[in-house]
């Protein structure tokens, strides 16, 4: 299972568990058979019984995000710095840069193929983008826009924000408050992960 699917499942499962318990709390609150003290004790017993489950979902979700961040960091490292000492790779990159500088490559399709070849190597793409941007050939200069932005730091920041939001929402304190916003937060998390992240939690361009 991908990290994306794992997170979506955790958020949906937690929402279901949360809403089930809150329904049970509401039933206790409405039950006239309880005294006020009995009602408070019954609610406390119910919530205390689910506390380990809340903590489990919290820990599993935080772990999934942390593992996703670690996986991305390793992937990004291998894509760039991991190839610094590959002589053949570096020679090929140098030849590509030289051809672009000399104007030997003029077709947009050829430039796109070059970009595709170096996808994942942010250092190489940054170099190629600089060469294209400085080109006197207008068509090549425009091709610089084909290179996607390096959004690794933005990716880290968004996942860090998701982690902080999970930490604040999926805990026993908010669980005990019976806040409707917890369910809405889970829906928001699911939508963010579904719409903005790939299987390995990398931002979708």
N, C-alpha and C positions, 0 to 999 in steps of 0.2 A: 504494500500500500504506500502510495506517495505521501510526503509530508502534508501536501495540500489536502488530500482526501482524509488523512488522519485528523487534521485540525477541524475540518468541516464536520466530521463525525463526532468529535469531542464536543464541539459547540452545540450541535443539535441534541446530542444525548443529554448534556448538562441542562439545556433548556427544558427538555421533557421531564427530567428528574425534578428540577426546580418547580415547575408548574404543578406536578403531581403532589409534591409535598405542600405547596401553598394551598392547593385545593383541600387537602386534608386538614390544614390549619383552619381554613375558613369553615369547614364542617364542624370542627371542634368549637369554634367561636359561636356558631349558630345553635349548637346543641344545648337545649335548656336543661338537660339532665345534669349538667355540670354546675357546681358552685363557682364563684369567681376564682377562688383559690384553686379549685380542682381543674378549672379550665386552663389557668396559667401553668399548672404542673403538667397537664397533658400536652400542651403545646411545647413546653420545654423538653419533655421526654422525647417527643417526636423529632424536634430539631436536633437534639443531642445525638439521637440515633443516626441521623443523616450526616452529622459533622464529618466522620471519616470519609464518606463518599464525596463530599464537597472538596475536601483536601486532596483526595485521590485525583479528581478531575483537574483541579488546579495544578497539581504537580505534573500530571501527564501532559497537560497543555503547555506549560512552561518548558518542559523537557523537549517537546516536539519543536517549539520555536527555537530553542537554543541549539538543538541538533541541526535544524535547518540553516541557522546562521553559520554554524561550524562547517557544514557541507558547502555552503556558498563560498566561504572564505578559502577553503581548500581548492574548490573549482576555479575560482578567480586566480589564485596563486599559480596553479598548474597551467592556466591559460596564458599567463603573461611571464612572470619571473621564472616559471618552470622551463621556459624555452630559451632563456637568455644564453645558456651554455650549449645549445644545440647548433653546432657550426653550420650544418646543412640548411637548417631552418633560417638562421640569420643571414646566410648568403643569399637565399631565395628572397628574403625580405629586402635586402640591399639592392638586388637586381630589380625588384618591383619598383622601389623608390626611384632608382636611376632611370628606368623606363618612363615613369611618370614625369620626372623632371625634364627629360629630353623630349617629351611630347610623343613618344613612341606608341603610347596608348591613347586613343582618341575617342573610341566608341563607349557610350554610356554602359552598354551591356557588358563590355570587357571590364570596366571599372567596377561594376556591381559584382562580377565574378571574383575579382580581387578582394573586394570587401567581404564577400561570403567566405572566402578562403581563410581570412584572418579573424572571423567572428570568434569572440571569446578572448582574443588577445588584445586587451585594451591599449597596451603600449604601442603595438604595431598599428592599430587603427588610428591612434592619436597622431602618429608619425605620418601615415598616409593622408590623413585629413589635413595636416599642416601643408604637405606638399601640394595637395589639390587646391587648397585655399589660396596658395601663392601663385598658382599657374596663370599664365597670360591667356591661356585658352579658356574662353568663357564657359564652354561646355564642360571642361574638366573642373573649373572652379565651382560650377553648380553641383557637380558630383560630390563635393565635400558634404553637401546636405544629406546625402544618402547614408552617411555613417551615423549610426545611432549614438546618442549621448551616453557618456559614461555615468550611469546612474547607480553605481555600486554603493556610494555613501548614502544616497537617498534611500536605497533598498534597506541598508542597515538601519537607518533612522526610523523608517516606517515599521520594520519588524520590532525594533526596540519599543516603539510607541504601542504596538499591539501587545507586546509582552507586559508593559506597564499597565495597560488597560485590563488585561486578563488578571493581573495581580490584584487590581483594585476591585474587580467585579466578581471573580470566581473565588470568593472566600466566605468563611462562615459568618462574618459580620453582616455583609450584604444579604446573605442567605436568610439570616434571622430577621432582617428588616421587612422581608416580604415585598420588596420593591418591584413594581411592574417594569421599571427601567432595566432590570436584570435580563428579562426576556428580550426586550428590545435591543439590549447590548449584544446578546448572543446572535440575534438576526443580523445586526450590523457587522459583527465579526465574520459571520458566514458570507455575507455579501462582499466584504472587502477581500477575503481570501479567494472567493470564487471568481470575482471580476478582475482583481489586480495581480494575482500571483500565479506563477506556473507551478508545476508539480513539485519542483525543488524549492519553492518559496521565492524564486527570483521574480522580480517585477516584470510584468508583461509590457512590452514596449507599446 
